[in-house]
Amino acid sequence: MRLLYENARLVNEWLDRYGVKFGIYKDDNFIEQLFPFDAIPRIINEDKFAMLEKGLIQRVCALNLFLKDIYSSRCILRDKIIPEEFVYSSKGFLAECCGITPPKGIYSHISGIDLVEAPDGWYILEDNLRIPSGASYPMIAREITRSISPETFEKNKVCENRDYAFILSKMLEEVNCGGINVVLTPGRYNSAFFEHSYLAEKIGAVLAFAGDLEVVDGVVYYNTFNGKKQRVGAIYHRVSDEYMDPMVFQQNSVIGVPHLMEAYKKGNVALVNAPGNGIADDKGIYYFVPAMISYYLGEDAILKNAPTYLPFFKRDEKYILENIEKLVIKDVSEAGGYGVIFGQELSKEELNNLRNVIIDNPRRFIAQEVIDFLDLMVLDGDKTVPRKADLRAFVIHGKDIKVWKSGLTRFSRNPDSFVVNSSQGGGFKDTWIISQ
């Protein structure tokens, strides 16, 4: 493994050469930057991973049942497990999706579940069920490190991670409605464009832009370069729901496909992930996932939520207002590490202002206890230093539910920060599942 550490800089040079970057908009400018790779892997033994795997499958199963329910019979609202006004006021709930059953009844085909490890076990921080990104980074990093230091992988029993492409393509074939598989990208200036092109290549799908697709008589076609049309059976879309079809959602969208929802509603194409999934990864709905698991599966949650409070409920609001200086406040409409406020970092005046905002907009926020999750060691020049890190686990739901034996470990490069997102300057590691 020493050789791998010694070549950490070379790995990042290769990543840069291959264009393994992400983009952010700053001051109205699109800036691409390297997602820094750290050569010290996160190591999880197979026994510990088996427990995570069981809990992740349970969680994704319950979330999929919730989505099916919320867009059809809404039993969970009728039985008052979740307040109905809490669901209908969510930006992620799309009334246009009511009554639509996706192929094979699967809503969340690809879930990115964010976890942290604390001294007393693992905690789920977020469920990402719309367009979870990041699988491409550990995939290509593993490719490069295998080339640079093959003996590292000969001496360590690391579970293979190159099977992600197979798992993903198999799932697409299982939900395919007859035709080719397509990865729909919003374009070159999307922050995750590298991932779109990389995954399309790995799974043997066509990388398509909105203008490459058209809907004729309720069927989606891909227009090839020679003028021929190919029927599309499944679309792994990387376009946000609200821009996917200008005939149904945002009318000014130029990155969507007109009448796509018509084809989807008729059962002529699978959309991966299903439109409307945003209700399930609303940070407020996260509060209710343990209750969902109990309601739909009759089981206790295997993996714990972080202790969370909703100001929507008066009892929770009272606790938040009285303890705000020691809590993390999250804006439910934000993502990518934005809208996260640590009470301990605010002045007395700022805390009072935040209290007033929460009182005026209780549905907009959740509050969580600060979890002092474990540090991982990262290389800093010629020495190692501890940094906060999380894990995004990828769960693929086709005929079966499978957890990828790898994942995206993100870490903060700031020694005083708990925020690990790439958009906030974080880096990433490979995640090794070590077989016995």
C-alpha positions, 0 to 999 in steps of 0.5 A: 500500500505504501507505493499507492501512497507514494503515487498519490500525486500521480493519481490526481494527475491522471484524474486531471488528464482524464477530465475527472472534474466537477463544475460549480457556478460562482459569481455567474461563472462556470468553473471546473475543478478537480475533485481531490483524491486521497490515496488512503482508502476507507476500509470496511470489513465484509462483516460490518458491510453486511450489516450496512447492506441489510439496513440499506436494503430495508430503507430503500425498500420502505422508501420505494413503498412510500413513493408507490403509496404517496402517488396512489392510495396514500394510506400512510396519510390516511392513517396519519403516520405523516401529516398530509399537509407536510407532504403536499407542501413539499417542493418534491411532491409532483401532483402530475405524477399521481396515478402513474405507476412506473415499469415494474413498480420501481420508483427509486432505481438508484439511491445514494444514501449518505451515512457517517460512522460515530463511536456508537455506530452508523447514522443515516444523514440523508436519502438521495433519490432523485439524481444521486451522483458520485459513483463514477469517482471511486470507479475511475479512481480504482481503475487508475490506482490498479494501473499505478499500484497493481501489487496493492490489490494483489496483496489485499482482498478488496471486493471488486467495484468494477461490477457497478456498471453491470449492476446498473445496466442489468437494472436498466434492462429489467425495467426497459420497455423495449428499445435502447438505453439512454443516459439523458444529460442536461449538457456540458455545463452540468456539474456532473457531466463527466459522470454522465459520459463515463457511466454511459460508456461503461454501461453501453448506453447512448449519451443523449442531449434533449435535442437527440430525443423526440416523442412520436405517438407516445413513443420515445425515439433517439435520432441517430446521426444517419437520420434513422430513429431508434426506439428508446426503452429506458432513460437514465435521466440526469435532468431535474424533474422540473425541467424534464418535460416543458409540456408538463413542468417548466415551460421554458426548459430547453434541456427537457423532452416535450411529451416525455411524460406522455410516453412515460404515463403510457408505459412506453419508457422507463424513467430512472429515477422516477419523476416525483421522487423528490418527496422521498428525499425531502430533508423533512420527510427524512424524519419519518423514515423509521416510521415508514419502515415500521408501517410498511415492513413491520420492522424496526429500522436497522440503521439509525437516523441522526436525532432530528427535530421538526419545527413543524411540530410545536414540541420540536420547535420549542426544543429547537428554539431553546437549544439552537446554539448546539444544533445543526439547522438545515434548509430542506430546499437546499443541497450540496452542503448549502443551507447547513447552519451550525448554531455554535458558530453564530453570534447571539444576534444571529441566533435570535434572527435564525429563531425568528426565521424558523418561527415564520417558516417552520416547514422550511427547516429541520434541526439535528444534533451534531454527531461527532462522527469519526475522523479518517486519516488523509494525506497532507503533503508528507504527513497524515492528518484526521478529517471528517468523512462520510460515505455515500452508499449506492443501492440499485433497485431492479428485480432485486435490491443490491448494495454496491460493495464500494461507495463514495467516501467524501472528506473535509479538507478543512480541519474545522469543518463537518461539511464534506461536499465537493461543492464545498471544497471536499475531497474523496477516497476509494472505499474498500470492502475487505473480504475475509 
